[in-house]
Amino acid sequence: MSDRIRSLTVSNGSTVALSEYGDPRGVPIFFCHGWPSSRTMAELADEAARDLGARIISADRPGIRDSQFQPDRRLTDWPPLLNEIADRLTIDRFRILAISGGAPYAYASGWMLPERVEKIAVVSGAPPLDQLKDGDGLLPIHRQMLRLRVRQPRLLKALFHLARPLVAMRMPIRFRPLLLKFLQPCDANVLRESRAFEVCFESARQAWRSSAKGVMTDAEIYATPWGFELEQVRVPVALWHGTKDRTFADGLAKGVATRLPNCEFHLIEGAGHYSLPIRYIEEILADLLA
């Protein structure tokens, strides 16, 4: 577990919280956490990063957990912030590892910072949701959220605020099997390991605990046009996806892969949304460092 935690005050006066994992003298990799999640999701890569000589730097996005909220935040606000963080850490060139909802932030950084980003690995990544017809290939709950966003945005906002006290609570161990019943067997099996469960769900709980507002802003960014096209991301991208991913069906990942100009697509048979980054993290990191 990381004990390298810091808070940076950036040029606009706001604070950004960082945690580091892996080898402090290793090859720098910026980690883009999922949704709803926060910077400690990167703990999934800690052991593999130590073994492979990678320095994982993971920041809470603005409004998430310990990073200060930024009103009217857009996806394209992220690369300039990442650029400043890299400058402050005296890192010239770096790689990016993104899991699930971290994918758009990785693509945006590759598009806007091609002179600094050497390679990107996207695992179980989110596609451009605004370009999907009827939410095809998404979990039913995500399809419903997209519909409510269009038809009843006030209701959706109220539901986020109502959900926050519940999802911000630490789940008693006895309730975990009940939650795992809702997941694919491949995902449930890997999350029965207490460490993996704690990393995934504690990082999400902490995101909600800070505020519903930051989580909602992140959610709105996914459903809004990103401000660039995937065809404009010319840095090398390794796209990893599981055939059993129900959050984002593998057909969506195939569609993303065909649009990226410099993409190596890894479709992993039998892997799910959670089991892929947990079970294959060493292989993913080794490829990213190659």
Buried (B, 14 or more C-beta within 10 A) or exposed (E): EBEEEEEBEBEEEBEBBBBBBBBEEBBBBBBBBBBBBBBBBBBBBBBBBBEBEBBBBBBBBBBBBBBBBBEEBBBBBBBBBBBBBBEBBEBEEBBBBBBBBBBBBBBBBBBBBEEBBBBBBBBBBBBBBEEBEEBEBBBEEBBBBBEBBEEEEEEBBEBBEEBBEEBBEEBEEEEBEEEBEEBBEBBBBBBEEEEBBBBBBBBBBBBBBBBBBBBBBBBBBBBBEBBBEBEBBEBBBBBBBBBBBBBBBBEBBEBBBEBBEEBBBBBBEEBBBBBBBBBBBBEBBEBBBE
